Amino acid sequence: MFSDFFKALGQLPDPRFRRVLLLGLGLTIALLAGATVLFAWLVGLFVPDSVALPWIGEIGWLDSVASWATVLLMLVLSVVLMVPVAAAFTGIFLDDVAEAVEDRHYPGLEPVGHIPVLETLRDSTALIAVTVAVNLVALILLLFVGPLAPVLFWAVNGYLLGREFFQMAALRREGREGANRLRRRHAGQIWFAGTLMAVPLSVPLVNLFIPVLGAATFTHMYHRLAGR
């Protein structure tokens, strides 16, 4: 599986990789920035400009302080938010990345039709909902596991990301039933590879490259496990 990753890493200069990477970077930054602005606006809407406290007097600029605190909080939460964002963009852009990988490393394969947009959106939406819910539960559990918190975060999201990355890669050539069978047969290896993807997702800036690298890596993994 490490060879799968290094093959994907070596193809980053591919123009098709760069196109998807730039699109993903732009959409990711726009989404996170939009979420931050919206959250800060909501906080400013409900937090008063000032409040009068007994024996202290009036304290002003509470809304500005709360808004800036919200921005800092969103920067921290962006590490968690990058997981569902990466999963969503994987579904959107995987076809382009997979085609570039197959053209270079697996020539001669029959072309495959693109996954229908509605099916992709349905799968991505379902995964985002599950990922957000699981991460909210994980955030609560992180308070009780101490130094094991990063391990829990990586293991949980490694399972979700590995499942999504591999499922989308295999779905193109195996169909849903075939992809499910292959994924269940190699569940442990897929989980471990997904965890290797989840670790850099917790590193700011580095995490922006993971959706493209993950899609390429799991395309290689699919072909290897399918014996192609």
VEXZA-612939 format. One record per atom (N, C-alpha, C): residue in three letters; residue number from 1; z, x negated, y. Coordinates in Angstrom, 1 decimal, decimal comma. Example, Ala and Ser with C-alpha at 12.3 -4.5 7.8 and 13.67 -1.06 7.14 Angstrom:
r  k  w  u  v
ALA  1  7,8  -13,2  -5,7
ALA  1  7,8  -12,3  -4,5
ALA  1  7,8  -13,2  -3,3
SER  2  7,1  -12,8  -2,2
SER  2  7,1  -13,7  -1,1
SER  2  7,9  -12,9  0,0
***
This chain:
r  k  w  u  v
MET  1  0,0  -0,8  -1,2
MET  1  0,0  0,0  0,0
MET  1  0,0  -0,9  1,3
PHE  2  0,5  -2,1  1,2
PHE  2  0,5  -3,0  2,3
PHE  2  -1,0  -3,4  2,6
SER  3  -1,8  -3,6  1,5
SER  3  -3,2  -3,9  1,8
SER  3  -3,9  -2,7  2,5
ASP  4  -3,5  -1,5  2,2
ASP  4  -4,1  -0,3  2,8
ASP  4  -3,8  -0,4  4,3
PHE  5  -2,6  -0,8  4,7
PHE  5  -2,2  -0,9  6,1
PHE  5  -3,0  -2,0  6,8
PHE  6  -3,1  -3,1  6,2
PHE  6  -3,7  -4,3  6,8
PHE  6  -5,2  -4,0  6,9
LYS  7  -5,8  -3,3  6,0
LYS  7  -7,2  -2,9  6,1
LYS  7  -7,4  -2,0  7,4
ALA  8  -6,5  -1,1  7,5
ALA  8  -6,5  -0,2  8,7
ALA  8  -6,4  -0,9  10,0
LEU  9  -5,4  -1,9  10,0
LEU  9  -5,1  -2,7  11,2
LEU  9  -6,4  -3,5  11,5
GLY  10  -7,1  -4,1  10,5
GLY  10  -8,2  -4,9  10,8
GLY  10  -9,4  -4,1  11,4
GLN  11  -9,4  -2,8  11,3
GLN  11  -10,5  -2,0  11,8
GLN  11  -10,2  -1,4  13,1
LEU  12  -9,1  -1,7  13,8
LEU  12  -8,8  -1,2  15,1
LEU  12  -9,9  -1,5  16,1
PRO  13  -10,6  -2,6  16,1
PRO  13  -11,6  -2,9  17,1
PRO  13  -12,9  -2,0  16,9
ASP  14  -13,0  -1,2  15,8
ASP  14  -14,1  -0,3  15,5
ASP  14  -14,2  0,6  16,7
PRO  15  -15,4  0,8  17,3
PRO  15  -15,6  1,7  18,4
PRO  15  -15,1  3,1  18,2
ARG  16  -15,3  3,6  16,9
ARG  16  -14,8  5,0  16,6
ARG  16  -13,3  5,0  16,6
PHE  17  -12,6  3,9  16,1
PHE  17  -11,2  3,9  16,2
PHE  17  -10,7  3,9  17,6
ARG  18  -11,4  3,1  18,5
ARG  18  -11,0  3,0  19,9
ARG  18  -11,1  4,4  20,6
ARG  19  -12,2  5,1  20,3
ARG  19  -12,4  6,4  20,9
ARG  19  -11,2  7,3  20,5
VAL  20  -10,9  7,4  19,2
VAL  20  -9,8  8,3  18,8
VAL  20  -8,5  7,8  19,4
LEU  21  -8,3  6,5  19,4
LEU  21  -7,1  6,0  19,9
LEU  21  -6,9  6,3  21,4
LEU  22  -8,0  6,2  22,2
LEU  22  -7,9  6,5  23,6
LEU  22  -7,6  8,0  23,8
LEU  23  -8,3  8,9  23,0
LEU  23  -8,1  10,3  23,1
LEU  23  -6,7  10,7  22,7
GLY  24  -6,2  10,0  21,6
GLY  24  -4,8  10,3  21,2
GLY  24  -3,8  9,8  22,2
LEU  25  -4,0  8,7  22,8
LEU  25  -3,1  8,1  23,8
LEU  25  -3,0  9,1  25,0
GLY  26  -4,2  9,5  25,5
GLY  26  -4,3  10,4  26,6
GLY  26  -3,6  11,7  26,4
LEU  27  -3,9  12,3  25,2
LEU  27  -3,3  13,6  24,9
LEU  27  -1,8  13,5  24,7
THR  28  -1,3  12,4  24,0
THR  28  0,1  12,2  23,8
THR  28  0,9  12,0  25,1
ILE  29  0,4  11,2  25,9
ILE  29  1,0  10,9  27,2
ILE  29  1,0  12,2  28,1
ALA  30  -0,1  12,9  28,1
ALA  30  -0,1  14,2  28,8
ALA  30  0,8  15,2  28,3
LEU  31  0,9  15,3  27,0
LEU  31  1,8  16,3  26,4
LEU  31  3,3  16,0  26,7
LEU  32  3,7  14,7  26,5
LEU  32  5,1  14,3  26,7
LEU  32  5,4  14,4  28,2
ALA  33  4,5  14,0  29,1
ALA  33  4,7  14,1  30,5
ALA  33  4,8  15,6  30,9
GLY  34  4,0  16,5  30,4
GLY  34  4,0  17,9  30,7
GLY  34  5,4  18,5  30,2
ALA  35  5,8  18,1  29,0
ALA  35  7,1  18,6  28,5
ALA  35  8,2  18,2  29,4
THR  36  8,2  16,9  29,9
THR  36  9,2  16,4  30,7
THR  36  9,3  17,1  32,1
VAL  37  8,1  17,3  32,7
VAL  37  8,1  18,0  34,0
VAL  37  8,5  19,4  33,9
LEU  38  8,1  20,1  32,8
LEU  38  8,5  21,5  32,6
LEU  38  10,0  21,6  32,4
PHE  39  10,6  20,7  31,6
PHE  39  12,0  20,7  31,3
PHE  39  12,8  20,4  32,6
ALA  40  12,4  19,4  33,3
ALA  40  13,0  19,1  34,6
ALA  40  13,0  20,3  35,6
TRP  41  11,8  20,9  35,6
TRP  41  11,7  22,1  36,5
TRP  41  12,7  23,2  36,1
LEU  42  12,8  23,5  34,8
LEU  42  13,7  24,5  34,3
LEU  42  15,2  24,2  34,7
VAL  43  15,5  22,9  34,5
VAL  43  16,9  22,5  34,8
VAL  43  17,1  22,6  36,3
GLY  44  16,1  22,2  37,2
GLY  44  16,3  22,4  38,6
GLY  44  16,4  23,8  39,0
LEU  45  15,7  24,7  38,2
LEU  45  15,7  26,2  38,5
LEU  45  17,1  26,8  38,3
PHE  46  17,8  26,3  37,3
PHE  46  19,1  27,0  37,0
PHE  46  20,3  26,2  37,4
VAL  47  20,2  24,9  37,8
VAL  47  21,3  24,2  38,3
VAL  47  21,3  24,3  39,9
PRO  48  22,4  24,7  40,4
PRO  48  22,5  24,9  41,9
PRO  48  22,4  23,6  42,7
ASP  49  22,0  23,7  43,9
ASP  49  21,8  22,5  44,8
ASP  49  23,2  21,9  45,0
SER  50  24,2  22,7  45,1
SER  50  25,6  22,1  45,4
SER  50  26,6  23,1  44,8
VAL  51  27,8  22,6  44,6
VAL  51  28,9  23,4  44,1
VAL  51  30,2  22,9  44,7
ALA  52  31,1  23,9  45,0
ALA  52  32,3  23,6  45,7
ALA  52  33,4  23,5  44,7
LEU  53  34,2  22,4  44,6
LEU  53  35,3  22,2  43,7
LEU  53  36,6  22,2  44,4
PRO  54  37,6  22,8  43,9
PRO  54  39,0  22,7  44,5
PRO  54  39,4  21,3  44,7
TRP  55  40,0  21,1  45,9
TRP  55  40,6  19,8  46,3
TRP  55  39,6  18,6  46,4
ILE  56  38,3  18,9  46,0
ILE  56  37,3  17,9  46,2
ILE  56  36,3  18,2  47,3
GLY  57  36,0  19,5  47,4
GLY  57  35,0  19,9  48,4
GLY  57  33,7  20,2  47,8
GLU  58  32,7  20,2  48,6
GLU  58  31,3  20,5  48,2
GLU  58  30,6  19,3  47,6
ILE  59  30,0  19,4  46,5
ILE  59  29,2  18,3  45,9
ILE  59  27,8  18,8  45,9
GLY  60  26,9  18,0  46,5
GLY  60  25,5  18,3  46,7
GLY  60  24,6  17,6  45,8
TRP  61  23,3  17,9  45,8
TRP  61  22,3  17,2  45,1
TRP  61  22,5  17,3  43,5
LEU  62  23,2  18,3  43,1
LEU  62  23,4  18,4  41,6
LEU  62  22,0  18,7  40,9
ASP  63  21,1  19,4  41,5
ASP  63  19,9  19,7  40,9
ASP  63  19,0  18,4  40,7
SER  64  19,0  17,6  41,8
SER  64  18,3  16,3  41,7
SER  64  18,8  15,4  40,6
VAL  65  20,2  15,3  40,5
VAL  65  20,8  14,5  39,5
VAL  65  20,5  15,0  38,1
ALA  66  20,6  16,3  38,0
ALA  66  20,3  16,9  36,7
ALA  66  18,8  16,7  36,3
SER  67  17,9  16,8  37,2
SER  67  16,5  16,6  36,9
SER  67  16,2  15,2  36,5
TRP  68  16,8  14,2  37,2
TRP  68  16,6  12,8  36,8
TRP  68  17,2  12,5  35,4
ALA  69  18,4  13,1  35,2
ALA  69  19,0  13,0  33,9
ALA  69  18,2  13,6  32,8
THR  70  17,5  14,7  33,1
THR  70  16,6  15,3  32,1
THR  70  15,4  14,4  31,8
VAL  71  14,9  13,7  32,8
VAL  71  13,8  12,7  32,6
VAL  71  14,2  11,6  31,6
LEU  72  15,4  11,1  31,9
LEU  72  15,9  10,0  31,0
LEU  72  16,2  10,5  29,6
LEU  73  16,7  11,8  29,5
LEU  73  16,9  12,4  28,2
LEU  73  15,6  12,6  27,4
MET  74  14,5  13,0  28,1
MET  74  13,2  13,2  27,5
MET  74  12,6  11,9  27,0
LEU  75  12,9  10,8  27,8
LEU  75  12,4  9,5  27,3
LEU  75  13,0  9,1  26,0
VAL  76  14,3  9,4  25,8
VAL  76  15,0  9,1  24,6
VAL  76  14,5  10,1  23,5
LEU  77  14,3  11,4  23,8
LEU  77  13,9  12,3  22,8
LEU  77  12,4  12,1  22,4
SER  78  11,7  11,4  23,3
SER  78  10,2  11,1  23,0
SER  78  10,1  10,4  21,6
VAL  79  11,1  9,6  21,2
VAL  79  11,1  9,0  19,9
VAL  79  11,0  10,0  18,8
VAL  80  11,8  11,1  19,0
VAL  80  11,8  12,2  18,0
VAL  80  10,5  13,0  18,1
LEU  81  10,1  13,3  19,4
LEU  81  9,0  14,2  19,6
LEU  81  7,7  13,5  19,1
MET  82  7,6  12,2  19,0
MET  82  6,4  11,5  18,6
MET  82  6,1  11,9  17,2
VAL  83  7,0  12,3  16,4
VAL  83  6,7  12,6  15,0
VAL  83  5,9  13,8  14,8
PRO  84  6,3  15,0  15,4
PRO  84  5,3  16,1  15,4
PRO  84  4,0  15,9  16,1
VAL  85  4,1  15,2  17,2
VAL  85  2,9  14,9  18,0
VAL  85  1,9  14,1  17,1
ALA  86  2,4  13,0  16,4
ALA  86  1,6  12,2  15,5
ALA  86  1,0  13,1  14,4
ALA  87  1,8  14,0  13,9
ALA  87  1,3  14,8  12,8
ALA  87  0,2  15,8  13,3
ALA  88  0,4  16,3  14,5
ALA  88  -0,6  17,2  15,0
ALA  88  -1,9  16,5  15,3
PHE  89  -1,9  15,3  15,9
PHE  89  -3,1  14,6  16,2
PHE  89  -3,8  14,0  15,0
THR  90  -3,0  13,8  13,9
THR  90  -3,6  13,4  12,6
THR  90  -4,6  14,5  12,1
GLY  91  -4,1  15,7  12,2
GLY  91  -5,0  16,8  11,7
GLY  91  -6,2  16,9  12,6
ILE  92  -6,1  16,7  13,9
ILE  92  -7,2  16,9  14,8
ILE  92  -8,3  15,8  14,6
PHE  93  -7,8  14,5  14,5
PHE  93  -8,7  13,4  14,5
PHE  93  -9,0  12,7  13,2
LEU  94  -8,3  13,2  12,1
LEU  94  -8,4  12,5  10,9
LEU  94  -9,9  12,3  10,4
ASP  95  -10,7  13,4  10,5
ASP  95  -12,0  13,3  10,1
ASP  95  -12,8  12,1  10,7
ASP  96  -12,6  11,9  12,0
ASP  96  -13,4  10,8  12,6
ASP  96  -12,9  9,5  12,1
VAL  97  -11,6  9,3  11,9
VAL  97  -11,0  8,1  11,4
VAL  97  -11,5  7,8  10,0
ALA  98  -11,3  8,9  9,2
ALA  98  -11,7  8,8  7,7
ALA  98  -13,2  8,4  7,6
GLU  99  -14,0  9,0  8,4
GLU  99  -15,4  8,7  8,2
GLU  99  -15,7  7,2  8,6
ALA  100  -15,0  6,7  9,6
ALA  100  -15,2  5,3  10,0
ALA  100  -14,7  4,4  8,9
VAL  101  -13,6  4,7  8,3
VAL  101  -13,1  3,9  7,2
VAL  101  -14,0  3,9  6,0
GLU  102  -14,5  5,1  5,6
GLU  102  -15,4  5,2  4,4
GLU  102  -16,7  4,5  4,7
ASP  103  -17,3  4,6  5,9
ASP  103  -18,5  4,0  6,2
ASP  103  -18,4  2,5  6,0
ARG  104  -17,3  1,9  6,4
ARG  104  -17,1  0,5  6,3
ARG  104  -16,7  0,0  5,0
HIS  105  -15,7  0,7  4,3
HIS  105  -15,1  0,1  3,1
HIS  105  -15,6  0,8  1,8
TYR  106  -16,2  2,0  1,9
TYR  106  -16,6  2,8  0,7
TYR  106  -18,0  3,3  0,9
PRO  107  -18,9  2,5  1,1
PRO  107  -20,3  2,9  1,4
PRO  107  -20,9  3,6  0,1
GLY  108  -21,8  4,5  0,3
GLY  108  -22,4  5,2  -0,8
GLY  108  -21,8  6,5  -1,2
LEU  109  -20,6  6,8  -0,6
LEU  109  -20,0  8,1  -0,9
LEU  109  -20,8  9,2  -0,3
GLU  110  -20,8  10,4  -1,1
GLU  110  -21,5  11,5  -0,5
GLU  110  -20,7  12,0  0,7
PRO  111  -21,5  12,5  1,7
PRO  111  -20,8  13,0  2,9
PRO  111  -20,1  14,3  2,6
VAL  112  -19,0  14,5  3,3
VAL  112  -18,2  15,7  3,1
VAL  112  -18,2  16,5  4,4
GLY  113  -18,1  17,8  4,2
GLY  113  -18,0  18,7  5,4
GLY  113  -16,7  18,6  6,1
HIS  114  -16,7  18,9  7,4
HIS  114  -15,5  18,8  8,2
HIS  114  -14,6  20,0  7,8
ILE  115  -13,3  19,7  7,8
ILE  115  -12,3  20,8  7,5
ILE  115  -12,4  21,8  8,6
PRO  116  -12,5  23,1  8,3
PRO  116  -12,6  24,1  9,4
PRO  116  -11,5  24,0  10,4
VAL  117  -11,8  24,2  11,7
VAL  117  -10,9  24,0  12,8
VAL  117  -9,6  24,9  12,6
LEU  118  -9,9  26,2  12,2
LEU  118  -8,8  27,1  12,1
LEU  118  -7,8  26,7  11,0
GLU  119  -8,3  26,1  9,9
GLU  119  -7,5  25,7  8,8
GLU  119  -6,7  24,4  9,3
THR  120  -7,3  23,5  10,0
THR  120  -6,6  22,4  10,6
THR  120  -5,5  22,8  11,5
LEU  121  -5,8  23,7  12,4
LEU  121  -4,8  24,2  13,4
LEU  121  -3,6  24,9  12,6
ARG  122  -4,0  25,6  11,6
ARG  122  -2,9  26,3  10,8
ARG  122  -2,0  25,3  10,2
ASP  123  -2,6  24,3  9,5
ASP  123  -1,8  23,3  8,8
ASP  123  -1,0  22,5  9,8
SER  124  -1,6  22,1  10,9
SER  124  -0,9  21,3  11,9
SER  124  0,2  22,1  12,6
THR  125  0,0  23,4  12,9
THR  125  1,0  24,2  13,5
THR  125  2,2  24,4  12,5
ALA  126  1,9  24,6  11,3
ALA  126  3,0  24,8  10,3
ALA  126  3,8  23,5  10,2
LEU  127  3,1  22,4  10,1
LEU  127  3,8  21,1  10,0
LEU  127  4,7  20,8  11,2
ILE  128  4,1  21,1  12,4
ILE  128  4,9  20,8  13,6
ILE  128  6,2  21,6  13,6
ALA  129  6,1  22,9  13,2
ALA  129  7,3  23,8  13,2
ALA  129  8,3  23,2  12,2
VAL  130  7,8  22,8  11,0
VAL  130  8,8  22,3  10,0
VAL  130  9,4  21,0  10,5
THR  131  8,5  20,1  11,1
THR  131  9,0  18,8  11,6
THR  131  10,1  19,0  12,7
VAL  132  9,8  19,9  13,6
VAL  132  10,8  20,1  14,7
VAL  132  12,1  20,6  14,2
ALA  133  12,0  21,6  13,2
ALA  133  13,2  22,2  12,7
ALA  133  14,0  21,1  11,9
VAL  134  13,3  20,3  11,1
VAL  134  14,0  19,3  10,3
VAL  134  14,6  18,3  11,1
ASN  135  13,9  17,9  12,2
ASN  135  14,5  16,8  13,1
ASN  135  15,7  17,4  13,9
LEU  136  15,7  18,6  14,2
LEU  136  16,8  19,2  14,9
LEU  136  18,1  19,1  14,0
VAL  137  17,9  19,5  12,7
VAL  137  19,0  19,4  11,8
VAL  137  19,4  17,9  11,6
ALA  138  18,4  17,0  11,5
ALA  138  18,7  15,6  11,4
ALA  138  19,4  15,0  12,6
LEU  139  19,1  15,5  13,8
LEU  139  19,8  15,1  15,0
LEU  139  21,3  15,4  14,9
ILE  140  21,6  16,6  14,3
ILE  140  23,0  17,0  14,2
ILE  140  23,7  16,1  13,1
LEU  141  23,0  15,8  12,0
LEU  141  23,6  15,0  10,9
LEU  141  23,7  13,6  11,4
LEU  142  22,9  13,1  12,4
LEU  142  23,0  11,7  12,8
LEU  142  24,4  11,4  13,4
LEU  143  25,1  12,5  13,9
LEU  143  26,4  12,3  14,5
LEU  143  27,4  11,9  13,5
PHE  144  27,1  12,2  12,2
PHE  144  28,1  12,0  11,1
PHE  144  27,8  10,9  10,2
VAL  145  26,7  10,3  10,3
VAL  145  26,3  9,2  9,3
VAL  145  26,4  7,8  9,9
GLY  146  26,7  7,7  11,2
GLY  146  27,0  6,4  11,8
GLY  146  25,8  5,4  11,7
PRO  147  26,0  4,2  11,2
PRO  147  25,0  3,2  11,2
PRO  147  23,8  3,6  10,2
LEU  148  24,0  4,6  9,4
LEU  148  22,9  5,1  8,5
LEU  148  21,9  6,0  9,2
ALA  149  22,2  6,3  10,5
ALA  149  21,4  7,3  11,3
ALA  149  19,9  6,9  11,2
PRO  150  19,5  5,6  11,5
PRO  150  18,1  5,3  11,5
PRO  150  17,5  5,5  10,1
VAL  151  18,2  5,2  9,1
VAL  151  17,7  5,3  7,7
VAL  151  17,4  6,8  7,4
LEU  152  18,3  7,7  7,9
LEU  152  18,1  9,1  7,6
LEU  152  16,9  9,6  8,4
PHE  153  16,8  9,1  9,7
PHE  153  15,6  9,5  10,5
PHE  153  14,3  9,1  9,8
TRP  154  14,3  7,8  9,4
TRP  154  13,0  7,3  8,8
TRP  154  12,7  8,0  7,5
ALA  155  13,7  8,2  6,7
ALA  155  13,5  8,8  5,3
ALA  155  13,0  10,3  5,5
VAL  156  13,6  11,0  6,3
VAL  156  13,2  12,4  6,5
VAL  156  11,8  12,5  7,0
ASN  157  11,5  11,8  8,1
ASN  157  10,2  11,8  8,7
ASN  157  9,2  11,1  7,9
GLY  158  9,6  10,1  7,1
GLY  158  8,7  9,5  6,2
GLY  158  8,1  10,4  5,2
TYR  159  9,0  11,3  4,7
TYR  159  8,5  12,3  3,7
TYR  159  7,5  13,2  4,3
LEU  160  7,9  13,7  5,5
LEU  160  7,0  14,7  6,2
LEU  160  5,7  14,1  6,6
LEU  161  5,7  12,9  7,2
LEU  161  4,5  12,2  7,6
LEU  161  3,6  11,8  6,4
GLY  162  4,3  11,2  5,4
GLY  162  3,5  10,8  4,2
GLY  162  2,8  12,0  3,6
ARG  163  3,5  13,1  3,5
ARG  163  2,9  14,4  2,9
ARG  163  1,7  14,8  3,7
GLU  164  1,8  14,8  5,1
GLU  164  0,8  15,3  5,9
GLU  164  -0,4  14,3  5,9
PHE  165  -0,1  13,0  6,1
PHE  165  -1,2  12,0  6,2
PHE  165  -2,0  12,1  4,9
PHE  166  -1,3  12,0  3,7
PHE  166  -2,1  12,0  2,5
PHE  166  -2,8  13,3  2,2
GLN  167  -2,1  14,4  2,4
GLN  167  -2,7  15,7  2,2
GLN  167  -4,0  15,8  2,9
MET  168  -4,0  15,5  4,2
MET  168  -5,2  15,6  5,0
MET  168  -6,3  14,7  4,5
ALA  169  -5,9  13,4  4,1
ALA  169  -6,9  12,5  3,6
ALA  169  -7,5  12,9  2,3
ALA  170  -6,7  13,5  1,4
ALA  170  -7,2  13,9  0,1
ALA  170  -8,0  15,2  0,2
LEU  171  -7,6  16,1  1,1
LEU  171  -8,1  17,4  1,2
LEU  171  -9,7  17,4  1,4
ARG  172  -10,1  16,3  2,1
ARG  172  -11,5  16,2  2,5
ARG  172  -12,4  16,2  1,2
ARG  173  -11,9  15,5  0,2
ARG  173  -12,8  15,3  -1,0
ARG  173  -12,2  15,9  -2,3
GLU  174  -11,0  16,4  -2,3
GLU  174  -10,4  16,9  -3,5
GLU  174  -10,2  18,4  -3,4
GLY  175  -10,2  19,0  -2,2
GLY  175  -9,8  20,4  -2,0
GLY  175  -8,3  20,5  -2,0
ARG  176  -7,8  21,7  -1,7
ARG  176  -6,4  21,8  -1,6
ARG  176  -5,6  21,6  -2,9
GLU  177  -6,1  22,2  -4,0
GLU  177  -5,5  22,1  -5,3
GLU  177  -5,5  20,7  -5,8
GLY  178  -6,7  20,0  -5,7
GLY  178  -6,8  18,6  -6,1
GLY  178  -5,9  17,7  -5,3
ALA  179  -5,8  18,0  -4,0
ALA  179  -5,0  17,1  -3,1
ALA  179  -3,5  17,3  -3,5
ASN  180  -3,1  18,5  -3,7
ASN  180  -1,7  18,8  -4,1
ASN  180  -1,4  18,1  -5,4
ARG  181  -2,3  18,1  -6,4
ARG  181  -2,0  17,5  -7,7
ARG  181  -1,8  16,0  -7,5
LEU  182  -2,8  15,4  -6,8
LEU  182  -2,7  13,9  -6,6
LEU  182  -1,5  13,5  -5,8
ARG  183  -1,1  14,3  -4,8
ARG  183  0,1  14,0  -4,0
ARG  183  1,3  14,1  -4,8
ARG  184  1,5  15,1  -5,7
ARG  184  2,6  15,2  -6,5
ARG  184  2,7  14,1  -7,5
ARG  185  1,6  13,7  -8,0
ARG  185  1,5  12,6  -9,0
ARG  185  2,0  11,3  -8,5
HIS  186  1,8  11,1  -7,2
HIS  186  2,2  9,8  -6,5
HIS  186  3,2  10,0  -5,4
ALA  187  4,1  11,0  -5,6
ALA  187  5,0  11,4  -4,5
ALA  187  5,8  10,2  -4,0
GLY  188  6,4  9,4  -4,9
GLY  188  7,3  8,3  -4,5
GLY  188  6,5  7,3  -3,6
GLN  189  5,4  6,9  -4,0
GLN  189  4,6  5,9  -3,3
GLN  189  4,2  6,5  -1,9
ILE  190  3,8  7,8  -1,9
ILE  190  3,4  8,4  -0,6
ILE  190  4,6  8,5  0,3
TRP  191  5,8  8,8  -0,2
TRP  191  7,0  8,9  0,6
TRP  191  7,3  7,5  1,2
PHE  192  7,2  6,5  0,4
PHE  192  7,5  5,2  0,9
PHE  192  6,5  4,7  2,0
ALA  193  5,3  5,0  1,8
ALA  193  4,3  4,7  2,8
ALA  193  4,5  5,5  4,1
GLY  194  4,9  6,7  3,9
GLY  194  5,2  7,5  5,1
GLY  194  6,4  7,0  5,9
THR  195  7,4  6,5  5,1
THR  195  8,5  5,9  5,8
THR  195  8,1  4,6  6,6
LEU  196  7,2  3,8  6,0
LEU  196  6,7  2,7  6,7
LEU  196  6,0  3,1  8,0
MET  197  5,4  4,3  8,0
MET  197  4,8  4,8  9,2
MET  197  5,8  5,3  10,2
ALA  198  6,9  5,9  9,7
ALA  198  7,9  6,4  10,5
ALA  198  8,8  5,4  11,3
VAL  199  8,9  4,2  10,7
VAL  199  9,7  3,1  11,4
VAL  199  9,1  2,8  12,7
PRO  200  7,8  2,4  12,8
PRO  200  7,3  2,1  14,1
PRO  200  7,2  3,3  15,1
LEU  201  7,2  4,5  14,5
LEU  201  7,2  5,7  15,4
LEU  201  8,4  5,7  16,3
SER  202  9,5  5,0  15,9
SER  202  10,7  5,0  16,7
SER  202  10,7  3,9  17,8
VAL  203  9,6  3,2  17,9
VAL  203  9,5  2,1  18,8
VAL  203  8,5  2,5  19,9
PRO  204  9,0  2,7  21,2
PRO  204  8,2  3,1  22,3
PRO  204  6,9  2,2  22,4
LEU  205  5,8  2,8  22,8
LEU  205  4,5  2,2  23,0
LEU  205  3,9  1,9  21,7
VAL  206  4,6  1,2  20,8
VAL  206  4,0  1,0  19,4
VAL  206  3,7  2,3  18,7
ASN  207  4,6  3,3  19,0
ASN  207  4,4  4,6  18,3
ASN  207  3,1  5,3  18,7
LEU  208  2,5  4,9  19,8
LEU  208  1,2  5,5  20,2
LEU  208  0,0  5,2  19,3
PHE  209  0,2  4,0  18,6
PHE  209  -0,9  3,6  17,7
PHE  209  -0,8  4,2  16,3
ILE  210  0,3  4,7  16,0
ILE  210  0,6  5,1  14,6
ILE  210  -0,3  6,2  14,1
PRO  211  -0,6  7,3  14,9
PRO  211  -1,5  8,3  14,3
PRO  211  -2,8  7,8  13,8
VAL  212  -3,5  6,9  14,5
VAL  212  -4,7  6,4  14,1
VAL  212  -4,6  5,5  12,9
LEU  213  -3,6  4,5  13,0
LEU  213  -3,3  3,6  11,8
LEU  213  -2,9  4,4  10,6
GLY  214  -2,1  5,4  10,8
GLY  214  -1,6  6,2  9,6
GLY  214  -2,8  6,9  9,0
ALA  215  -3,7  7,6  9,8
ALA  215  -4,8  8,2  9,2
ALA  215  -5,7  7,3  8,4
ALA  216  -5,9  6,1  9,0
ALA  216  -6,8  5,1  8,3
ALA  216  -6,1  4,6  7,0
THR  217  -4,8  4,3  7,1
THR  217  -4,0  3,7  6,0
THR  217  -4,0  4,7  4,8
PHE  218  -3,8  6,0  5,1
PHE  218  -3,7  7,0  4,0
PHE  218  -5,1  7,3  3,5
THR  219  -6,1  7,1  4,3
THR  219  -7,5  7,2  3,7
THR  219  -7,7  6,2  2,7
HIS  220  -7,3  4,9  3,0
HIS  220  -7,4  3,9  2,0
HIS  220  -6,5  4,2  0,7
MET  221  -5,3  4,7  1,0
MET  221  -4,4  5,0  -0,1
MET  221  -5,0  6,1  -1,0
TYR  222  -5,6  7,1  -0,4
TYR  222  -6,2  8,1  -1,2
TYR  222  -7,3  7,6  -2,1
HIS  223  -8,2  6,8  -1,6
HIS  223  -9,3  6,2  -2,4
HIS  223  -8,8  5,3  -3,5
ARG  224  -7,7  4,6  -3,2
ARG  224  -7,1  3,7  -4,2
ARG  224  -6,5  4,5  -5,3
LEU  225  -5,7  5,5  -5,0
LEU  225  -5,0  6,3  -6,0
LEU  225  -6,0  7,2  -6,8
ALA  226  -7,1  7,6  -6,1
ALA  226  -8,1  8,4  -6,8
ALA  226  -9,0  7,5  -7,7
GLY  227  -8,9  6,2  -7,6
GLY  227  -9,7  5,3  -8,4
GLY  227  -11,1  5,1  -7,9
ARG  228  -11,3  5,3  -6,6
ARG  228  -12,6  5,1  -6,0
ARG  228  -12,9  3,7  -5,7
***
